Amino acid sequence: MKVRGLNHVTFAVADLERSTTFYRDLLGFQLRARWADGAYLEAGKLWLCLSLDPDARGEPHPDYTHLALDVAEADFGALSDRVRAAAPVWKDNRSEGASLYVLDPDGHKLELHVGSLASRLQHYRTHPAPGLEIFDD
């Protein structure tokens, strides 16, 4: 028995309409359902639940924890320009692959990223980090 993968992500939000608009209109998620205190959105295989919560954060958590969203290389430039104009950037990209690190309206840390685990591992095969071990099947 083992976990098969990511099922869904739930974000607590202070303003459901504002957050739905951010994910649907700015990032391009498809709105699948909405009710008084929640919404389901979808992007590729990602199911995102927005849950209205009076205790929703207003500021980003101080650590590096974030949700990285997959973006096609051909779409990255235009999408990142649009998002950068509407959302605060919380980190500069210093890793392999194009990335833009932004905050959503509730301070959840997001990364728009071009690449995959395979491309990241290939990068580290040619540019190994100190102490790196790569485990192949």
C-alpha positions in Angstrom: 0.0 0.0 0.0 1.2 3.5 -0.8 0.0 7.0 -1.6 -0.8 7.4 -5.3 -0.2 11.1 -5.6 -1.7 14.4 -4.8 -5.5 14.4 -4.5 -6.3 18.1 -3.9 -5.0 21.2 -2.2 -7.2 23.4 0.1 -6.4 27.0 0.8 -8.2 28.9 3.6 -9.2 32.3 2.2 -10.6 35.5 3.7 -12.6 36.6 0.6 -13.9 33.9 -1.6 -14.8 36.1 -4.5 -11.4 37.8 -4.5 -9.5 34.4 -4.4 -11.8 32.8 -7.0 -11.1 35.7 -9.3 -7.4 35.5 -8.8 -7.2 31.8 -9.6 -9.8 31.8 -12.4 -9.1 35.1 -14.2 -5.4 35.7 -13.5 -4.0 32.1 -13.4 -6.5 30.5 -15.8 -8.0 27.8 -13.4 -11.4 26.5 -14.4 -14.1 27.1 -11.9 -15.9 23.8 -11.4 -18.2 24.5 -8.4 -18.9 27.3 -6.0 -21.1 27.6 -2.8 -21.5 30.1 0.0 -18.2 29.3 1.7 -16.1 27.5 -0.9 -15.2 26.8 -4.5 -13.5 24.0 -6.5 -11.2 25.0 -9.3 -9.1 22.9 -11.7 -5.9 23.3 -13.6 -4.7 20.2 -15.4 -4.8 17.4 -12.8 -4.7 19.9 -9.9 -8.0 20.2 -7.9 -7.9 23.3 -5.8 -10.4 23.9 -3.0 -10.9 27.5 -1.7 -12.5 27.5 1.7 -13.8 30.6 3.3 -12.2 30.8 6.8 -12.2 33.7 9.3 -8.8 32.5 10.4 -7.3 32.7 6.9 -3.8 34.1 6.9 -3.2 37.6 5.6 0.6 37.4 5.5 2.9 34.8 4.0 4.3 32.1 6.2 8.0 32.9 6.8 9.4 29.6 5.5 10.0 28.4 1.9 6.9 26.2 1.7 5.0 27.0 -1.5 2.8 25.4 -4.2 4.5 25.2 -7.6 2.2 25.4 -10.6 3.1 23.9 -14.0 3.3 26.4 -16.9 4.1 25.5 -20.5 7.3 27.2 -21.7 5.5 28.9 -24.6 3.0 30.5 -22.1 5.5 31.5 -19.4 6.5 34.9 -20.6 3.1 36.3 -21.2 1.6 34.7 -18.1 4.4 35.8 -15.8 4.2 39.4 -17.1 0.4 39.4 -16.4 0.8 37.8 -12.9 3.8 40.0 -11.9 1.6 43.1 -12.6 -1.1 41.9 -10.3 0.6 39.9 -7.5 3.5 40.6 -5.2 6.7 38.7 -5.9 8.1 37.0 -2.8 11.4 35.5 -4.2 13.8 35.8 -7.1 14.3 32.7 -9.2 17.7 31.1 -8.6 17.0 27.5 -9.7 16.9 25.6 -12.9 13.9 26.4 -15.1 11.9 29.5 -15.5 10.0 30.4 -12.3 8.0 33.3 -10.9 7.3 33.3 -7.2 4.2 35.3 -6.2 1.7 35.6 -3.4 -2.0 35.0 -3.8 -4.5 37.4 -2.1 -4.2 35.6 1.2 -0.4 35.3 1.3 -0.1 31.7 0.0 3.2 31.3 -1.7 3.0 30.2 -5.3 5.5 29.5 -8.0 4.8 29.5 -11.7 7.3 27.0 -13.0 8.5 25.6 -16.3 10.0 22.1 -16.0 9.5 18.7 -14.4 11.2 16.5 -11.9 13.0 14.8 -14.9 14.4 18.1 -16.1 15.4 19.1 -12.5 17.2 15.7 -12.0 19.0 16.1 -15.4 20.2 19.6 -14.4 21.6 18.1 -11.1 23.3 15.3 -13.0 25.3 17.9 -14.9 25.5 20.5 -12.0 25.6 18.4 -8.8 24.8 20.1 -5.5 27.0 19.3 -2.5 25.9 16.0 -1.0 23.5 15.2 -3.8 22.3 11.7 -4.4 20.0 10.8 -7.2 18.0 7.5 -6.9 17.1 5.8 -10.2 14.8 2.8 -10.4 
